Amino acid sequence: MALADVEGARIHLKELSIMHQMASWESIQEILIRHYTRQFLHEMYKVFGSAGVIGNPMGFARSLGVGIRDFLAVPAKSFLKSPTGLITGMAQGTASLLSNTVYALSDAATQFSKAAHKGIVAFTFDDQAVARMKKQLKGEASQSKGIINEVFEGLTGLLQSPIKEAEKHGLPGIFSGTPLAVS
């Protein structure tokens, strides 16, 4: 199980153009490896910036940037069509900024909490919890139980996990069951 997810990392490698190259296969291979290794290393910040462990800051910046662009561009486009369109453009731009900001914040919080949950489950060394989490990630678990049932299930798990772990492992089981219950 991977503890860090990388989502939406756009990596662009520049092309290599070799003109009139007369060299052995080994030297061409070395040129290719050197070029694309450098290109990849220059793009690694995008991979690390898209890591779910730190809340996917690249995705956050991308969503926030779309909102800001819409906030500025939509009113301007509307004003160019008609002066009365400025008000509707401002409303649409503001709505886009707010929705993209809320999405960016909630996505960052979701990514961070997923990573924290994976870490907690991995460090409890509970095979059943790992299997349950993998099942949830595949979407096979609860499809739509409703929010009230989910809250009750969470509260029940908060009480049951430390007790189950204490029955299995004694006093140390309480310490491994408590983080499992919280996650």
Residue pairs with C-beta under 8 A, 6 or more apart in sequence:
1 118
1 121
1 122
1 130
1 133
1 134
2 118
3 53
3 115
3 118
3 119
3 122
4 51
4 52
4 53
4 115
5 51
5 52
5 111
5 114
5 115
6 47
6 50
6 51
6 52
7 50
7 52
7 56
7 59
7 111
8 50
8 56
8 58
8 59
8 62
9 46
9 47
9 49
9 50
9 58
10 46
11 40
11 43
11 46
11 47
12 43
13 36
13 39
13 40
13 43
14 39
16 31
16 32
16 35
16 36
18 28
18 31
21 28
23 31
46 58
49 56
49 57
49 58
50 56
50 57
50 58
50 59
52 111
52 112
52 114
52 115
53 112
53 115
54 112
55 108
55 109
55 111
55 112
56 107
56 108
56 111
57 108
59 104
59 107
59 108
59 111
60 104
60 105
60 107
60 108
63 100
63 101
63 103
63 104
63 107
64 100
64 101
64 104
66 96
66 100
67 96
67 97
67 98
67 99
67 100
67 101
67 104
68 97
70 92
70 93
70 96
70 97
70 100
71 93
71 94
71 96
71 97
72 93
73 93
74 89
74 90
74 92
74 93
74 96
75 86
75 89
75 90
75 92
75 93
76 89
77 89
78 85
78 86
78 88
78 89
78 90
78 92
79 85
79 86
79 89
116 183
117 133
117 183
118 133
120 179
120 180
120 182
120 183
121 129
121 130
121 133
121 180
121 183
122 130
123 179
124 176
124 177
124 179
124 180
125 176
126 165
126 176
126 180
129 180
132 141
135 141
136 142
142 149
142 150
142 153
145 153
157 181
158 181
158 182
159 181
160 181
161 177
161 178
161 180
161 181
162 173
162 174
162 177
162 178
162 181
163 177
164 173
164 177
165 173
165 174
165 176
165 177
165 180
166 173
166 174
166 177
167 173
169 176
